[in-house]
């Protein structure tokens, strides 16, 4: 019988259960059945587990990212074959399991030189970095940017990529070990949150920045606003310290046409 990591109630890591589950049925039209080799872990999984992002029902299998091999395909699936190595990073939830069905349109085929471990570790984070750097605000040469949690999974990819695009990257981290990691991966300047006044440090480095990428939320949001140039952009894409509180939108005007 296949197994899955599920939660029967929201809460801390102690709510995770290693359960026997019913084997998935044969794939429906347009679906493929995947035998997972590696499962990706992401901070959004914590939000689902603790209830910050409500789950559709309980018990629930967590996870949005995995890599493995196609065991079965449903009718109408023409671009994959049984035996193909594939990965995904998408809803619906359910990656923390040994085997599952998923819409084939959400799969990507893995080339021989990409391991399952690499694919499951990087796909969701890489897609996130792409939309942040190239679509939400298009970072380019001459931009000075802030990446909070610069030594995290998304942060490390963003810092390398932004440097390659010609930007000057200011990263924030929570420890000296993480500061070294951020510097090795593209940060020109690193600020230790909780040990330094990050707004004052940013002003000393660059006066104002083009864009702040903030995955921390409550603890950094308003300070991030204070680092921006006029008509600058703050991208809030996470809340590891808690949700950003409601605020008067006129704050954006008072802080200089943001």
C-alpha positions in Angstrom: 0.0 0.0 0.0 1.4 3.4 -0.9 2.1 6.0 1.8 1.9 9.7 2.1 2.8 12.5 4.6 -0.5 14.0 5.6 -1.9 16.4 8.2 -5.2 15.7 10.0 -5.2 19.1 11.7 -3.3 22.3 11.1 -0.4 23.2 13.4 3.3 22.5 13.9 5.6 19.9 12.4 4.3 17.4 14.9 1.0 17.3 13.0 2.7 15.5 10.0 1.7 11.9 9.8 3.2 9.0 7.7 0.0 7.4 6.6 -1.0 4.4 4.5 -3.3 5.7 1.8 -5.5 4.2 -0.9 -3.6 3.6 -4.2 -4.5 6.2 -6.8 -7.0 5.0 -9.5 -5.9 4.7 -13.1 -5.3 8.2 -14.5 -8.3 10.1 -15.9 -8.2 11.5 -19.4 -5.4 14.1 -19.6 -3.6 12.8 -16.5 -0.4 10.9 -15.8 0.4 8.7 -12.8 3.8 9.6 -11.3 6.0 7.4 -9.0 7.9 10.0 -7.0 11.7 9.6 -6.7 12.3 13.0 -4.9 10.0 15.5 -3.3 10.7 19.2 -3.1 10.3 21.1 0.2 9.2 24.8 0.1 8.3 27.4 2.6 4.8 27.5 1.3 4.4 24.0 2.6 4.7 25.5 6.1 1.9 28.0 5.4 -0.4 25.1 4.3 0.6 23.0 7.3 0.0 25.7 9.9 -3.3 27.0 8.3 -2.0 30.4 7.1 -3.1 29.3 3.7 -6.3 27.3 4.2 -6.4 23.7 3.1 -9.4 22.6 1.0 -10.1 19.7 3.3 -8.6 17.5 6.0 -6.8 15.2 6.1 -4.6 16.7 3.4 -1.4 15.6 1.7 1.0 18.6 1.5 3.5 19.5 -1.2 3.7 21.2 -4.6 6.9 19.9 -6.1 8.4 16.5 -7.0 10.3 14.6 -9.6 9.8 11.0 -10.7 8.8 8.7 -13.5 5.5 8.2 -15.3 4.0 4.8 -14.5 0.6 5.2 -16.3 -1.0 7.7 -18.7 -4.6 8.5 -19.3 -6.3 8.8 -22.6 -5.5 12.0 -24.6 -2.0 12.3 -23.3 0.2 12.4 -26.4 3.4 14.3 -25.3 4.5 11.8 -22.6 5.1 8.1 -22.5 5.3 5.6 -19.6 8.8 5.6 -18.3 9.5 9.3 -18.9 11.3 11.1 -16.2 9.3 14.2 -15.3 9.0 17.0 -12.6 6.4 19.5 -11.6 6.0 22.5 -9.3 2.3 23.3 -9.2 -1.1 22.9 -7.5 -3.0 20.8 -6.7 -1.4 19.9 -3.4 -0.3 16.4 -2.8 3.4 15.9 -3.6 4.3 14.4 -0.2 3.5 10.9 -1.3 4.9 7.9 -3.1 2.5 7.9 -6.1 -0.1 10.2 -7.5 -2.1 11.3 -10.5 -1.6 14.8 -11.9 -2.6 16.7 -15.1 0.0 15.9 -17.7 -0.1 19.5 -18.9 1.6 20.5 -15.6 4.6 18.2 -16.1 8.0 18.9 -17.6 10.2 16.2 -19.1 13.7 16.0 -17.5 16.7 15.8 -19.7 19.3 13.2 -18.9 21.8 15.7 -17.4 19.2 17.0 -14.8 18.9 14.7 -11.8 15.6 14.1 -10.0 17.3 15.7 -6.9 18.2 18.9 -8.7 14.8 19.1 -10.4 12.8 18.7 -7.2 15.0 21.2 -5.4 15.0 24.0 -7.9 11.9 24.0 -10.1 9.4 25.9 -8.0 12.1 28.2 -6.6 13.5 28.9 -10.1 10.0 29.6 -11.5 9.5 32.0 -8.6 12.8 33.8 -9.2 11.9 34.2 -12.9 8.6 35.9 -12.4 10.0 38.1 -9.7 13.1 39.3 -11.7 11.7 39.3 -15.2 8.0 40.0 -14.9 7.0 41.6 -11.6 9.8 44.1 -12.0 12.2 43.7 -14.9 15.6 44.0 -13.2 18.4 45.3 -15.4 21.9 46.9 -15.5 22.1 49.9 -13.2 19.4 48.7 -10.8 20.1 48.4 -7.1 17.8 45.9 -5.5 17.1 44.3 -2.1 16.5 40.6 -1.7 15.3 39.7 1.8 16.2 36.1 3.0 19.1 36.2 0.4 20.5 32.9 1.6 17.2 31.0 1.2 16.3 28.8 -1.7 14.7 31.5 -3.8 17.1 34.1 -2.5 20.2 32.3 -3.7 18.8 31.9 -7.2 17.6 35.5 -7.3 20.9 37.0 -6.2 23.0 35.0 -8.8 20.5 35.9 -11.5 20.2 39.6 -10.6 24.0 40.0 -10.6 24.2 38.3 -14.0 21.6 40.9 -15.2 23.9 43.7 -14.1 22.2 44.7 -10.9 23.8 45.6 -7.6 22.3 43.3 -5.0 21.8 44.1 -1.3 20.8 40.9 0.6 19.5 40.5 4.1 20.1 37.4 6.2 19.8 36.3 9.8 23.3 35.0 10.6 27.0 35.3 9.7 27.0 31.9 8.1 24.2 32.9 5.8 25.9 36.3 5.1 28.9 34.4 3.7 26.7 32.2 1.5 24.8 35.3 0.2 28.1 37.0 -0.7 29.3 33.9 -2.5 26.1 33.9 -4.6 25.9 37.5 -6.0 25.3 39.9 -3.1 27.5 43.1 -3.2 26.3 44.0 0.3 24.8 41.8 3.1 22.9 43.1 6.1 22.2 41.1 9.3 18.6 41.5 10.2 18.0 41.9 13.9 21.6 43.0 14.4 21.7 46.1 12.2 19.3 48.8 11.3 18.7 47.6 7.8 17.0 50.8 6.5 20.0 52.9 7.7 22.4 50.5 6.2 20.6 50.6 2.9 20.6 54.4 2.8 24.3 54.4 3.5 24.9 52.0 0.7 22.6 53.3 -2.0 20.3 56.1 -0.8 17.3 54.5 -2.4 16.7 51.3 -4.4 14.6 50.4 -7.4 12.8 47.3 -6.0 12.6 45.3 -2.7 11.8 41.6 -2.8 10.2 40.8 0.6 9.4 37.3 1.6 9.5 38.0 5.3 6.4 40.1 5.7 5.3 41.7 8.9 8.8 42.4 10.4 10.3 44.0 7.3 7.4 45.4 5.2 7.4 49.0 6.3 11.2 49.2 6.5 11.2 47.9 3.0 9.0 50.8 1.9 11.4 53.2 3.5 14.3 51.9 1.3 12.5 52.6 -2.1 13.2 55.5 -4.5 10.2 57.5 -5.7 7.9 55.3 -7.7 9.9 52.3 -6.6 8.4 48.8 -6.3 8.0 46.5 -3.3 7.2 42.9 -4.1 5.7 41.1 -1.2 5.8 37.3 -2.0 6.0 35.7 1.4 5.4 36.2 5.1 7.7 34.0 7.1 7.4 36.5 10.1 3.7 36.7 9.8 1.1 38.4 7.6 1.6 42.1 6.7 -1.0 44.1 8.7 -3.6 46.2 7.1 -2.4 49.7 6.4 -3.7 53.0 5.0 -2.7 53.1 1.3 -1.9 56.8 1.8 1.3 55.5 3.5 2.6 55.0 0.0 2.3 58.7 -0.7 3.7 59.7 2.6 6.8 57.6 1.9 7.5 59.3 -1.4 5.3 58.3 -4.4 5.6 54.5 -4.1 
